[in-house]
Amino acid sequence: MENKDIKILEAILFASGEPVEEDDLKDKINDKKNLSNYLTMIQDFYQNRGINLIKTGHKWSFRTSTDLIDELTIFKNQKRKLSRAALETLSIIAYQQPITRSEIENIRGVQMGRGSIDHLMEIGWIKPSGRKNIPGKPTLWTTTEKFIEHFGLKDLSDLPNKDELKASGFLDKRAAIATISDLAKNDGINEDDVIDNNENDNLDDFIPNN
């Protein structure tokens, strides 16, 4: 493939981030009548290589060989912002575990949808941990090792207790939630999920003394 026109076509196709129109390719070479032959030659050359020349409609592009798709699958971490409801749920579980869904609702003062629990499970910060021995046997929820690792805690005893929060002047309006939020460095609170902060928020039931 020493032909200069072929080299030009190959370079254009390599450099392009999207499929290239045949007419645009034709404009860049001298021997325009042989465009189809040149493209076929390039296609044949790369047929058994890591990339293949593919025609889609009237456009051409290099794509990864279909034989390598599984080996070259890339997994990316996608950042998702926690809602206020999810932060509150996470904080309550962290301080009161093991705890049932209804107990979380009693502390928050509102019913909750499945979204918060599902999201926290998806992240890997909470998990079901048996069932409470009461009528209905509701699921008990606890935090996970991943939660401890993510927030840089040695263990759950590193969470600030009520006395520590009082001494720091943070025991006003859901201090524990704010603490978790600060640890997470999460600025993406969904204002639609904010509860009236004028309530007492059952902090005596929310944070243990020890």
C-alpha positions in Angstrom: 0.0 0.0 0.0 2.6 2.5 -1.2 0.0 4.6 -3.2 -0.1 8.1 -1.8 -3.9 8.3 -2.3 -4.3 5.2 -0.2 -2.1 6.7 2.5 -4.1 9.8 2.5 -7.4 7.9 2.9 -5.9 5.8 5.7 -4.7 8.8 7.6 -8.0 10.6 7.3 -9.9 7.6 8.5 -7.5 7.1 11.4 -7.7 10.7 12.5 -11.4 11.1 12.3 -13.5 10.6 15.4 -16.6 9.8 13.4 -17.5 8.1 10.0 -16.3 10.1 7.0 -18.5 10.7 3.9 -17.3 9.1 0.7 -17.5 12.5 -1.1 -15.2 14.0 1.5 -12.7 11.3 1.0 -12.9 11.7 -2.7 -12.1 15.4 -2.5 -8.8 14.6 -0.7 -7.3 12.3 -3.3 -6.0 12.8 -6.9 -7.2 9.6 -8.5 -10.9 10.1 -7.6 -12.2 7.4 -10.0 -10.4 4.7 -8.0 -11.8 5.7 -4.6 -13.8 2.5 -4.3 -10.8 0.3 -5.2 -8.6 2.1 -2.7 -11.1 1.7 0.1 -11.6 -2.0 -0.8 -7.8 -2.4 -0.6 -7.6 -0.8 2.8 -10.6 -2.8 3.9 -8.9 -6.1 2.8 -5.6 -5.1 4.5 -7.2 -4.6 7.9 -9.7 -7.5 7.6 -7.8 -9.7 10.0 -6.3 -7.0 12.2 -7.3 -5.4 15.5 -9.3 -2.7 13.6 -11.5 -3.1 10.6 -12.6 -0.6 7.9 -16.4 -0.5 8.0 -18.9 1.1 5.6 -22.1 2.4 7.0 -24.4 4.0 4.4 -22.1 6.3 2.4 -19.6 6.7 5.2 -16.4 4.9 6.2 -14.7 4.4 9.6 -12.3 2.3 11.4 -13.8 0.2 14.2 -12.5 -2.3 16.7 -12.7 -5.9 15.3 -15.8 -7.6 16.5 -13.5 -10.5 17.7 -12.1 -8.2 20.4 -15.2 -6.6 21.8 -15.3 -8.7 24.9 -11.6 -8.2 25.7 -11.8 -4.4 25.2 -15.0 -3.7 27.2 -14.2 -0.8 29.5 -16.0 -0.3 32.8 -16.3 3.3 34.0 -17.4 4.6 37.4 -20.3 7.0 37.0 -20.7 9.5 39.7 -24.2 9.8 41.0 -25.4 12.4 43.5 -27.2 11.3 46.6 -30.6 12.9 47.3 -31.3 14.4 50.7 -33.6 11.5 51.5 -30.8 9.0 50.7 -28.3 10.8 52.9 -30.8 10.9 55.8 -31.5 7.2 55.3 -27.8 6.3 55.2 -27.1 8.4 58.3 -30.0 6.8 60.3 -28.8 3.3 59.3 -25.2 4.1 60.2 -26.2 5.3 63.7 -29.0 2.9 64.5 -28.2 -0.3 62.7 -29.6 -2.9 62.5 -32.8 -1.0 61.8 -36.0 -1.7 59.8 -37.5 0.4 57.1 -40.5 1.4 59.3 -38.1 2.5 62.1 -36.2 4.7 59.6 -39.6 6.2 58.6 -40.5 6.9 62.2 -37.2 8.7 62.8 -37.4 10.7 59.6 -41.1 11.5 60.1 -42.1 10.6 56.6 -42.8 7.6 54.5 -40.0 6.7 52.0 -40.1 5.2 48.6 -37.8 2.4 47.6 -35.5 4.7 45.7 -33.3 5.6 48.7 -32.8 2.0 49.9 -32.3 0.7 46.3 -29.7 3.5 45.5 -27.7 2.8 48.7 -27.7 -0.9 48.0 -26.6 -0.3 44.4 -23.7 1.8 45.7 -22.9 -1.0 48.1 -23.1 1.1 51.3 -26.0 -0.8 53.0 -27.2 -4.4 53.0 -30.0 -6.5 54.4 -29.0 -8.2 57.6 -31.6 -10.7 58.7 -35.1 -10.0 59.8 -36.5 -8.6 63.1 -38.4 -11.0 65.2 -41.7 -9.1 65.2 -45.0 -9.6 63.2 -44.2 -9.4 59.5 -40.5 -10.1 60.2 -39.3 -6.9 58.4 -35.8 -6.7 56.9 -33.1 -5.3 59.1 -30.6 -2.9 57.4 -26.9 -2.3 58.2 -24.0 -0.6 56.6 -21.3 -2.5 54.8 -17.5 -2.8 54.8 -17.6 -0.7 51.7 -19.3 2.1 53.6 -16.5 2.1 56.2 -13.8 2.0 53.5 -15.4 4.8 51.5 -15.7 7.2 54.4 -12.2 6.4 55.7 -13.4 5.0 59.1 -11.5 2.3 61.0 -14.9 1.0 62.2 -18.3 2.3 63.1 -17.1 3.6 66.4 -15.3 6.4 64.5 -18.6 8.0 63.7 -19.1 11.1 66.0 -21.4 10.5 68.9 -23.9 12.9 70.4 -21.5 14.4 72.9 -18.9 14.9 70.3 -21.4 16.6 68.0 -22.6 18.8 70.9 -19.1 19.8 71.8 -18.4 20.7 68.2 -21.6 22.8 68.0 -23.0 20.7 65.2 -26.0 19.2 67.0 -28.5 21.5 65.3 -30.8 20.4 62.6 -29.6 16.9 61.5 -26.0 17.2 62.4 -25.3 13.6 61.8 -26.7 13.9 58.3 -24.5 16.9 57.7 -21.5 14.9 58.9 -22.1 12.1 56.5 -22.7 14.6 53.7 -19.5 16.4 54.5 -17.5 13.1 54.6 -19.0 12.3 51.2 -18.2 15.8 49.8 -21.5 15.6 48.1 -23.0 18.9 47.0 -25.8 17.4 45.0 -28.6 17.5 47.6 -32.0 17.3 45.9 -34.0 20.2 47.4 -37.2 18.4 46.7 -36.3 15.8 49.3 -35.5 18.2 52.1 -37.6 17.8 55.3 -38.7 20.8 57.3 -35.7 21.6 59.4 -37.8 23.4 62.0 -38.7 20.0 63.5 -36.8 18.4 66.3 -36.0 15.5 64.1 -36.0 13.0 67.0 -32.3 13.4 67.5 -32.4 11.6 70.9 -33.6 8.5 69.0 -31.2 9.2 66.1 -27.8 9.4 67.6 -26.5 7.1 70.4 -24.8 8.6 73.5 -21.8 6.3 73.5 
